[in-house]
Amino acid sequence: MRFEDYAINIAPIPEEEGGGYLVTLPDLPGCIADGETIDTAMAD
């Protein structure tokens, strides 16, 4: 499977917790990334 084939969840991180976005892949436990923008979070 390719990375693009997995379901991807994108959620905003509250400003009081640093802001930005959190990306998780539910089918891959522990696979998470964050970034200031959606694009940077996805790249990580």
C-alpha positions in Angstrom: 0.0 0.0 0.0 1.1 3.5 -0.7 1.0 6.3 2.0 -1.8 8.0 0.0 -4.0 4.9 0.3 -4.4 5.2 4.1 -7.1 7.2 5.8 -5.6 10.4 7.1 -7.1 12.5 10.0 -6.2 16.2 10.2 -7.1 18.1 13.3 -6.3 21.7 14.5 -4.2 22.0 17.7 -5.6 24.6 20.0 -3.5 27.8 20.3 -3.1 27.2 24.1 -1.4 23.9 23.2 0.9 25.5 20.7 -1.3 25.7 17.6 -0.8 24.1 14.2 -2.2 20.8 13.0 -2.0 17.2 14.0 -2.0 14.4 11.4 -2.8 10.8 12.3 -3.2 7.6 10.3 -5.7 5.4 12.2 -4.6 2.2 10.4 -1.0 2.8 11.6 -0.9 3.2 15.4 1.7 5.6 16.6 2.0 7.3 13.1 1.4 10.9 14.0 3.0 14.2 12.9 2.3 17.9 13.6 3.2 21.2 12.0 2.4 24.8 11.8 0.4 24.3 8.6 -1.4 21.3 7.1 1.2 21.0 4.4 4.1 20.9 6.9 2.3 18.4 9.1 1.6 16.2 6.1 5.3 16.4 5.0 6.4 15.2 8.4 
